[in-house]
């Protein structure tokens, strides 16, 4: 159970306008990245549903179809977007949060 000092710090940080702005920016970024990956997966599913022949077309003279690298690309896109979020958070959000906590004596 948090002590009185921790509760006061939590309340002070939560009331700080910089913290509220940080939370909004972080949430907005998260929603945009989620929308990007969602749109990509929906697009892939629509291709599967409406143009199976395109995804089933072989690459060159091999047996691998176009659908395999496209599906792999979606997985790599999800990993890249996650990495981009973590990189951005480490560079910007963490520094801003540290400054807010320092200003409140934490």
N, CA, C and O atoms as a GROMACS GRO file, in nm:
protein
  424
    1UNK      N    1   0.086  -0.118   0.000
    1UNK     CA    2   0.000   0.000   0.000
    1UNK      C    3   0.089   0.123   0.000
    1UNK      O    4   0.180   0.134   0.083
    2UNK      N    5   0.066   0.217  -0.093
    2UNK     CA    6   0.148   0.338  -0.099
    2UNK      C    7   0.133   0.423   0.027
    2UNK      O    8   0.024   0.432   0.083
    3UNK      N    9   0.242   0.485   0.069
    3UNK     CA   10   0.233   0.573   0.185
    3UNK      C   11   0.181   0.710   0.142
    3UNK      O   12   0.155   0.734   0.024
    4UNK      N   13   0.166   0.797   0.239
    4UNK     CA   14   0.106   0.929   0.214
    4UNK      C   15   0.192   1.011   0.117
    4UNK      O   16   0.138   1.082   0.032
    5UNK      N   17   0.324   1.001   0.130
    5UNK     CA   18   0.414   1.076   0.041
    5UNK      C   19   0.398   1.031  -0.104
    5UNK      O   20   0.393   1.114  -0.195
    6UNK      N   21   0.389   0.900  -0.125
    6UNK     CA   22   0.372   0.847  -0.261
    6UNK      C   23   0.237   0.889  -0.319
    6UNK      O   24   0.227   0.924  -0.437
    7UNK      N   25   0.134   0.886  -0.236
    7UNK     CA   26   0.001   0.926  -0.283
    7UNK      C   27  -0.002   1.074  -0.321
    7UNK      O   28  -0.065   1.112  -0.420
    8UNK      N   29   0.068   1.157  -0.242
    8UNK     CA   30   0.075   1.300  -0.274
    8UNK      C   31   0.152   1.322  -0.404
    8UNK      O   32   0.114   1.408  -0.484
    9UNK      N   33   0.259   1.246  -0.425
    9UNK     CA   34   0.337   1.258  -0.548
    9UNK      C   35   0.251   1.216  -0.669
    9UNK      O   36   0.252   1.283  -0.772
   10UNK      N   37   0.179   1.106  -0.655
   10UNK     CA   38   0.093   1.058  -0.763
   10UNK      C   39  -0.013   1.162  -0.796
   10UNK      O   40  -0.038   1.191  -0.913
   11UNK      N   41  -0.074   1.219  -0.695
   11UNK     CA   42  -0.177   1.321  -0.718
   11UNK      C   43  -0.119   1.446  -0.783
   11UNK      O   44  -0.180   1.504  -0.873
   12UNK      N   45   0.000   1.487  -0.738
   12UNK     CA   46   0.063   1.607  -0.794
   12UNK      C   47   0.101   1.586  -0.940
   12UNK      O   48   0.080   1.674  -1.024
   13UNK      N   49   0.157   1.470  -0.971
   13UNK     CA   50   0.195   1.440  -1.109
   13UNK      C   51   0.071   1.430  -1.197
   13UNK      O   52   0.070   1.483  -1.308
   14UNK      N   53  -0.032   1.364  -1.150
   14UNK     CA   54  -0.156   1.348  -1.228
   14UNK      C   55  -0.220   1.483  -1.257
   14UNK      O   56  -0.285   1.499  -1.361
   15UNK      N   57  -0.204   1.579  -1.169
   15UNK     CA   58  -0.264   1.712  -1.188
   15UNK      C   59  -0.176   1.803  -1.275
   15UNK      O   60  -0.222   1.908  -1.319
   16UNK      N   61  -0.053   1.764  -1.299
   16UNK     CA   62   0.040   1.846  -1.377
   16UNK      C   63  -0.004   1.850  -1.524
   16UNK      O   64  -0.028   1.745  -1.585
   17UNK      N   65  -0.015   1.969  -1.581
   17UNK     CA   66  -0.059   1.985  -1.720
   17UNK      C   67   0.039   1.920  -1.817
   17UNK      O   68  -0.002   1.868  -1.921
   18UNK      N   69   0.168   1.923  -1.784
   18UNK     CA   70   0.268   1.859  -1.872
   18UNK      C   71   0.247   1.708  -1.877
   18UNK      O   72   0.262   1.647  -1.982
   19UNK      N   73   0.213   1.648  -1.763
   19UNK     CA   74   0.187   1.504  -1.759
   19UNK      C   75   0.062   1.470  -1.839
   19UNK      O   76   0.061   1.372  -1.914
   20UNK      N   77  -0.042   1.549  -1.824
   20UNK     CA   78  -0.165   1.525  -1.898
   20UNK      C   79  -0.141   1.537  -2.049
   20UNK      O   80  -0.196   1.459  -2.126
   21UNK      N   81  -0.061   1.634  -2.090
   21UNK     CA   82  -0.027   1.649  -2.231
   21UNK      C   83   0.056   1.530  -2.280
   21UNK      O   84   0.036   1.480  -2.391
   22UNK      N   85   0.148   1.484  -2.196
   22UNK     CA   86   0.229   1.368  -2.230
   22UNK      C   87   0.143   1.244  -2.249
   22UNK      O   88   0.162   1.168  -2.343
   23UNK      N   89   0.048   1.225  -2.160
   23UNK     CA   90  -0.042   1.110  -2.170
   23UNK      C   91  -0.124   1.118  -2.300
   23UNK      O   92  -0.143   1.017  -2.368
   24UNK      N   93  -0.172   1.238  -2.333
   24UNK     CA   94  -0.249   1.255  -2.458
   24UNK      C   95  -0.163   1.225  -2.581
   24UNK      O   96  -0.207   1.156  -2.673
   25UNK      N   97  -0.040   1.278  -2.582
   25UNK     CA   98   0.049   1.254  -2.697
   25UNK      C   99   0.082   1.106  -2.710
   25UNK      O  100   0.084   1.051  -2.821
   26UNK      N  101   0.109   1.043  -2.599
   26UNK     CA  102   0.143   0.900  -2.600
   26UNK      C  103   0.025   0.816  -2.648
   26UNK      O  104   0.043   0.723  -2.726
   27UNK      N  105  -0.093   0.850  -2.602
   27UNK     CA  106  -0.213   0.777  -2.645
   27UNK      C  107  -0.243   0.800  -2.792
   27UNK      O  108  -0.281   0.707  -2.863
   28UNK      N  109  -0.225   0.924  -2.839
   28UNK     CA  110  -0.248   0.954  -2.980
   28UNK      C  111  -0.153   0.875  -3.069
   28UNK      O  112  -0.194   0.818  -3.170
   29UNK      N  113  -0.027   0.872  -3.032
   29UNK     CA  114   0.071   0.795  -3.108
   29UNK      C  115   0.033   0.647  -3.109
   29UNK      O  116   0.040   0.582  -3.213
   30UNK      N  117  -0.005   0.596  -2.995
   30UNK     CA  118  -0.046   0.456  -2.987
   30UNK      C  119  -0.165   0.424  -3.076
   30UNK      O  120  -0.168   0.320  -3.141
   31UNK      N  121  -0.262   0.514  -3.079
   31UNK     CA  122  -0.379   0.492  -3.164
   31UNK      C  123  -0.343   0.499  -3.312
   31UNK      O  124  -0.394   0.419  -3.391
   32UNK      N  125  -0.256   0.592  -3.351
   32UNK     CA  126  -0.216   0.602  -3.492
   32UNK      C  127  -0.141   0.477  -3.535
   32UNK      O  128  -0.165   0.425  -3.644
   33UNK      N  129  -0.050   0.428  -3.451
   33UNK     CA  130   0.024   0.307  -3.486
   33UNK      C  131  -0.069   0.186  -3.490
   33UNK      O  132  -0.054   0.099  -3.576
   34UNK      N  133  -0.164   0.180  -3.398
   34UNK     CA  134  -0.262   0.071  -3.398
   34UNK      C  135  -0.348   0.077  -3.524
   34UNK      O  136  -0.377  -0.027  -3.584
   35UNK      N  137  -0.388   0.197  -3.564
   35UNK     CA  138  -0.469   0.211  -3.685
   35UNK      C  139  -0.390   0.168  -3.808
   35UNK      O  140  -0.446   0.106  -3.899
   36UNK      N  141  -0.261   0.199  -3.812
   36UNK     CA  142  -0.178   0.160  -3.926
   36UNK      C  143  -0.169   0.009  -3.939
   36UNK      O  144  -0.185  -0.045  -4.048
   37UNK      N  145  -0.144  -0.060  -3.829
   37UNK     CA  146  -0.132  -0.206  -3.836
   37UNK      C  147  -0.268  -0.269  -3.862
   37UNK      O  148  -0.278  -0.369  -3.933
   38UNK      N  149  -0.373  -0.212  -3.804
   38UNK     CA  150  -0.508  -0.264  -3.827
   38UNK      C  151  -0.545  -0.251  -3.974
   38UNK      O  152  -0.596  -0.347  -4.033
   39UNK      N  153  -0.521  -0.135  -4.034
   39UNK     CA  154  -0.552  -0.114  -4.176
   39UNK      C  155  -0.472  -0.209  -4.264
   39UNK      O  156  -0.523  -0.261  -4.363
   40UNK      N  157  -0.347  -0.233  -4.228
   40UNK     CA  158  -0.264  -0.326  -4.305
   40UNK      C  159  -0.319  -0.467  -4.300
   40UNK      O  160  -0.328  -0.534  -4.402
   41UNK      N  161  -0.357  -0.513  -4.181
   41UNK     CA  162  -0.411  -0.649  -4.169
   41UNK      C  163  -0.548  -0.661  -4.236
   41UNK      O  164  -0.578  -0.763  -4.298
   42UNK      N  165  -0.630  -0.558  -4.225
   42UNK     CA  166  -0.760  -0.562  -4.292
   42UNK      C  167  -0.740  -0.566  -4.443
   42UNK      O  168  -0.810  -0.639  -4.513
   43UNK      N  169  -0.646  -0.489  -4.494
   43UNK     CA  170  -0.615  -0.492  -4.636
   43UNK      C  171  -0.571  -0.630  -4.682
   43UNK      O  172  -0.611  -0.678  -4.788
   44UNK      N  173  -0.487  -0.694  -4.601
   44UNK     CA  174  -0.442  -0.830  -4.632
   44UNK      C  175  -0.560  -0.927  -4.632
   44UNK      O  176  -0.572  -1.012  -4.721
   45UNK      N  177  -0.646  -0.916  -4.533
   45UNK     CA  178  -0.763  -1.003  -4.528
   45UNK      C  179  -0.857  -0.979  -4.646
   45UNK      O  180  -0.915  -1.073  -4.700
   46UNK      N  181  -0.871  -0.853  -4.687
   46UNK     CA  182  -0.954  -0.823  -4.804
   46UNK      C  183  -0.894  -0.883  -4.931
   46UNK      O  184  -0.966  -0.931  -5.018
   47UNK      N  185  -0.761  -0.880  -4.941
   47UNK     CA  186  -0.697  -0.946  -5.055
   47UNK      C  187  -0.724  -1.096  -5.054
   47UNK      O  188  -0.752  -1.156  -5.158
   48UNK      N  189  -0.715  -1.156  -4.937
   48UNK     CA  190  -0.744  -1.299  -4.926
   48UNK      C  191  -0.888  -1.327  -4.966
   48UNK      O  192  -0.916  -1.425  -5.035
   49UNK      N  193  -0.979  -1.241  -4.924
   49UNK     CA  194  -1.121  -1.264  -4.950
   49UNK      C  195  -1.158  -1.238  -5.096
   49UNK      O  196  -1.240  -1.311  -5.152
   50UNK      N  197  -1.099  -1.137  -5.157
   50UNK     CA  198  -1.148  -1.095  -5.288
   50UNK      C  199  -1.051  -1.115  -5.403
   50UNK      O  200  -1.092  -1.105  -5.519
   51UNK      N  201  -0.925  -1.143  -5.376
   51UNK     CA  202  -0.831  -1.165  -5.486
   51UNK      C  203  -0.730  -1.274  -5.449
   51UNK      O  204  -0.610  -1.250  -5.443
   52UNK      N  205  -0.782  -1.392  -5.425
   52UNK     CA  206  -0.696  -1.505  -5.388
   52UNK      C  207  -0.594  -1.534  -5.498
   52UNK      O  208  -0.480  -1.574  -5.470
   53UNK      N  209  -0.635  -1.514  -5.623
   53UNK     CA  210  -0.546  -1.545  -5.734
   53UNK      C  211  -0.419  -1.460  -5.730
   53UNK      O  212  -0.310  -1.509  -5.761
   54UNK      N  213  -0.432  -1.334  -5.691
   54UNK     CA  214  -0.314  -1.248  -5.681
   54UNK      C  215  -0.217  -1.300  -5.577
   54UNK      O  216  -0.097  -1.310  -5.602
   55UNK      N  217  -0.268  -1.333  -5.460
   55UNK     CA  218  -0.181  -1.382  -5.354
   55UNK      C  219  -0.127  -1.521  -5.382
   55UNK      O  220  -0.021  -1.559  -5.332
   56UNK      N  221  -0.200  -1.598  -5.465
   56UNK     CA  222  -0.156  -1.733  -5.497
   56UNK      C  223  -0.058  -1.736  -5.614
   56UNK      O  224   0.000  -1.841  -5.643
   57UNK      N  225  -0.039  -1.623  -5.681
   57UNK     CA  226   0.051  -1.620  -5.796
   57UNK      C  227   0.194  -1.649  -5.750
   57UNK      O  228   0.240  -1.594  -5.651
   58UNK      N  229   0.261  -1.736  -5.823
   58UNK     CA  230   0.399  -1.770  -5.783
   58UNK      C  231   0.496  -1.655  -5.812
   58UNK      O  232   0.474  -1.573  -5.901
   59UNK      N  233   0.600  -1.651  -5.734
   59UNK     CA  234   0.707  -1.554  -5.755
   59UNK      C  235   0.806  -1.618  -5.853
   59UNK      O  236   0.866  -1.721  -5.824
   60UNK      N  237   0.821  -1.556  -5.968
   60UNK     CA  238   0.912  -1.611  -6.069
   60UNK      C  239   0.866  -1.749  -6.112
   60UNK      O  240   0.749  -1.771  -6.140
   61UNK      N  241   0.960  -1.843  -6.117
   61UNK     CA  242   0.929  -1.981  -6.156
   61UNK      C  243   0.928  -2.074  -6.034
   61UNK      O  244   0.925  -2.196  -6.048
   62UNK      N  245   0.931  -2.015  -5.915
   62UNK     CA  246   0.937  -2.095  -5.794
   62UNK      C  247   0.800  -2.139  -5.746
   62UNK      O  248   0.699  -2.117  -5.813
   63UNK      N  249   0.798  -2.200  -5.628
   63UNK     CA  250   0.673  -2.248  -5.570
   63UNK      C  251   0.618  -2.153  -5.465
   63UNK      O  252   0.505  -2.170  -5.419
   64UNK      N  253   0.696  -2.054  -5.426
   64UNK     CA  254   0.650  -1.959  -5.325
   64UNK      C  255   0.556  -1.858  -5.390
   64UNK      O  256   0.585  -1.802  -5.495
   65UNK      N  257   0.441  -1.837  -5.326
   65UNK     CA  258   0.344  -1.742  -5.380
   65UNK      C  259   0.369  -1.602  -5.325
   65UNK      O  260   0.443  -1.584  -5.228
   66UNK      N  261   0.307  -1.504  -5.386
   66UNK     CA  262   0.320  -1.364  -5.344
   66UNK      C  263   0.266  -1.346  -5.202
   66UNK      O  264   0.313  -1.259  -5.128
   67UNK      N  265   0.169  -1.427  -5.163
   67UNK     CA  266   0.109  -1.414  -5.031
   67UNK      C  267   0.206  -1.436  -4.917
   67UNK      O  268   0.190  -1.378  -4.810
   68UNK      N  269   0.306  -1.520  -4.939
   68UNK     CA  270   0.404  -1.549  -4.831
   68UNK      C  271   0.485  -1.425  -4.794
   68UNK      O  272   0.487  -1.389  -4.676
   69UNK      N  273   0.552  -1.358  -4.887
   69UNK     CA  274   0.627  -1.238  -4.847
   69UNK      C  275   0.536  -1.124  -4.801
   69UNK      O  276   0.577  -1.043  -4.716
   70UNK      N  277   0.415  -1.116  -4.855
   70UNK     CA  278   0.324  -1.011  -4.809
   70UNK      C  279   0.286  -1.036  -4.663
   70UNK      O  280   0.285  -0.944  -4.582
   71UNK      N  281   0.254  -1.161  -4.630
   71UNK     CA  282   0.223  -1.196  -4.491
   71UNK      C  283   0.342  -1.173  -4.399
   71UNK      O  284   0.328  -1.121  -4.289
   72UNK      N  285   0.460  -1.212  -4.446
   72UNK     CA  286   0.582  -1.187  -4.367
   72UNK      C  287   0.605  -1.037  -4.350
   72UNK      O  288   0.649  -0.991  -4.245
   73UNK      N  289   0.575  -0.962  -4.456
   73UNK     CA  290   0.588  -0.816  -4.447
   73UNK      C  291   0.497  -0.757  -4.340
   73UNK      O  292   0.536  -0.662  -4.272
   74UNK      N  293   0.377  -0.812  -4.326
   74UNK     CA  294   0.286  -0.764  -4.220
   74UNK      C  295   0.344  -0.790  -4.082
   74UNK      O  296   0.336  -0.706  -3.993
   75UNK      N  297   0.401  -0.907  -4.065
   75UNK     CA  298   0.463  -0.940  -3.936
   75UNK      C  299   0.580  -0.845  -3.909
   75UNK      O  300   0.594  -0.792  -3.798
   76UNK      N  301   0.662  -0.823  -4.010
   76UNK     CA  302   0.776  -0.732  -3.994
   76UNK      C  303   0.730  -0.588  -3.970
   76UNK      O  304   0.794  -0.514  -3.895
   77UNK      N  305   0.620  -0.548  -4.035
   77UNK     CA  306   0.564  -0.415  -4.011
   77UNK      C  307   0.522  -0.400  -3.865
   77UNK      O  308   0.548  -0.296  -3.803
   78UNK      N  309   0.458  -0.501  -3.810
   78UNK     CA  310   0.417  -0.495  -3.669
   78UNK      C  311   0.538  -0.483  -3.578
   78UNK      O  312   0.536  -0.407  -3.481
   79UNK      N  313   0.644  -0.557  -3.608
   79UNK     CA  314   0.766  -0.549  -3.527
   79UNK      C  315   0.830  -0.411  -3.542
   79UNK      O  316   0.876  -0.352  -3.444
   80UNK      N  317   0.833  -0.359  -3.665
   80UNK     CA  318   0.894  -0.227  -3.689
   80UNK      C  319   0.816  -0.116  -3.619
   80UNK      O  320   0.876  -0.026  -3.562
   81UNK      N  321   0.683  -0.123  -3.623
   81UNK     CA  322   0.602  -0.020  -3.556
   81UNK      C  323   0.620  -0.027  -3.405
   81UNK      O  324   0.624   0.075  -3.338
   82UNK      N  325   0.631  -0.148  -3.353
   82UNK     CA  326   0.657  -0.163  -3.209
   82UNK      C  327   0.793  -0.103  -3.174
   82UNK      O  328   0.806  -0.031  -3.075
   83UNK      N  329   0.893  -0.132  -3.255
   83UNK     CA  330   1.026  -0.076  -3.233
   83UNK      C  331   1.026   0.076  -3.243
   83UNK      O  332   1.091   0.144  -3.164
   84UNK      N  333   0.952   0.130  -3.340
   84UNK     CA  334   0.944   0.275  -3.356
   84UNK      C  335   0.880   0.339  -3.233
   84UNK      O  336   0.924   0.444  -3.188
   85UNK      N  337   0.775   0.275  -3.180
   85UNK     CA  338   0.710   0.328  -3.060
   85UNK      C  339   0.806   0.326  -2.941
   85UNK      O  340   0.817   0.424  -2.868
   86UNK      N  341   0.876   0.215  -2.923
   86UNK     CA  342   0.968   0.203  -2.810
   86UNK      C  343   1.082   0.306  -2.823
   86UNK      O  344   1.120   0.370  -2.725
   87UNK      N  345   1.135   0.320  -2.943
   87UNK     CA  346   1.242   0.418  -2.966
   87UNK      C  347   1.194   0.559  -2.935
   87UNK      O  348   1.263   0.636  -2.868
   88UNK      N  349   1.075   0.593  -2.984
   88UNK     CA  350   1.019   0.726  -2.958
   88UNK      C  351   0.994   0.746  -2.808
   88UNK      O  352   1.026   0.852  -2.753
   89UNK      N  353   0.938   0.646  -2.744
   89UNK     CA  354   0.909   0.658  -2.601
   89UNK      C  355   1.038   0.673  -2.521
   89UNK      O  356   1.043   0.753  -2.428
   90UNK      N  357   1.141   0.597  -2.556
   90UNK     CA  358   1.267   0.607  -2.482
   90UNK      C  359   1.333   0.743  -2.501
   90UNK      O  360   1.393   0.797  -2.408
   91UNK      N  361   1.321   0.798  -2.621
   91UNK     CA  362   1.387   0.927  -2.648
   91UNK      C  363   1.310   1.047  -2.595
   91UNK      O  364   1.369   1.144  -2.549
   92UNK      N  365   1.177   1.041  -2.602
   92UNK     CA  366   1.097   1.159  -2.571
   92UNK      C  367   1.015   1.143  -2.443
   92UNK      O  368   1.028   1.223  -2.351
   93UNK      N  369   0.932   1.042  -2.438
   93UNK     CA  370   0.839   1.029  -2.325
   93UNK      C  371   0.912   1.006  -2.194
   93UNK      O  372   0.876   1.065  -2.092
   94UNK      N  373   1.013   0.922  -2.195
   94UNK     CA  374   1.085   0.894  -2.070
   94UNK      C  375   1.155   1.019  -2.017
   94UNK      O  376   1.155   1.044  -1.897
   95UNK      N  377   1.215   1.096  -2.107
   95UNK     CA  378   1.284   1.218  -2.064
   95UNK      C  379   1.185   1.320  -2.008
   95UNK      O  380   1.213   1.386  -1.908
   96UNK      N  381   1.070   1.333  -2.074
   96UNK     CA  382   0.969   1.426  -2.026
   96UNK      C  383   0.914   1.382  -1.890
   96UNK      O  384   0.893   1.463  -1.801
   97UNK      N  385   0.893   1.252  -1.876
   97UNK     CA  386   0.841   1.201  -1.748
   97UNK      C  387   0.944   1.220  -1.637
   97UNK      O  388   0.909   1.253  -1.523
   98UNK      N  389   1.071   1.198  -1.669
   98UNK     CA  390   1.176   1.220  -1.569
   98UNK      C  391   1.180   1.365  -1.525
   98UNK      O  392   1.199   1.394  -1.406
   99UNK      N  393   1.163   1.458  -1.619
   99UNK     CA  394   1.164   1.601  -1.584
   99UNK      C  395   1.044   1.636  -1.496
   99UNK      O  396   1.057   1.714  -1.402
  100UNK      N  397   0.930   1.579  -1.526
  100UNK     CA  398   0.810   1.604  -1.444
  100UNK      C  399   0.831   1.551  -1.302
  100UNK      O  400   0.802   1.620  -1.205
  101UNK      N  401   0.883   1.428  -1.291
  101UNK     CA  402   0.906   1.372  -1.159
  101UNK      C  403   1.011   1.452  -1.081
  101UNK      O  404   0.998   1.472  -0.960
  102UNK      N  405   1.115   1.497  -1.152
  102UNK     CA  406   1.218   1.577  -1.085
  102UNK      C  407   1.160   1.706  -1.031
  102UNK      O  408   1.194   1.748  -0.921
  103UNK      N  409   1.073   1.770  -1.108
  103UNK     CA  410   1.011   1.894  -1.065
  103UNK      C  411   0.919   1.875  -0.944
  103UNK      O  412   0.894   1.969  -0.869
  104UNK      N  413   0.869   1.754  -0.927
  104UNK     CA  414   0.782   1.725  -0.813
  104UNK      C  415   0.858   1.660  -0.698
  104UNK      O  416   0.798   1.612  -0.601
  105UNK      N  417   0.991   1.657  -0.708
  105UNK     CA  418   1.073   1.610  -0.598
  105UNK      C  419   1.084   1.460  -0.587
  105UNK      O  420   1.115   1.409  -0.479
  106UNK      N  421   1.060   1.388  -0.693
  106UNK     CA  422   1.073   1.241  -0.687
  106UNK      C  423   1.211   1.199  -0.726
  106UNK      O  424   1.241   1.080  -0.727
   0.00000   0.00000   0.00000
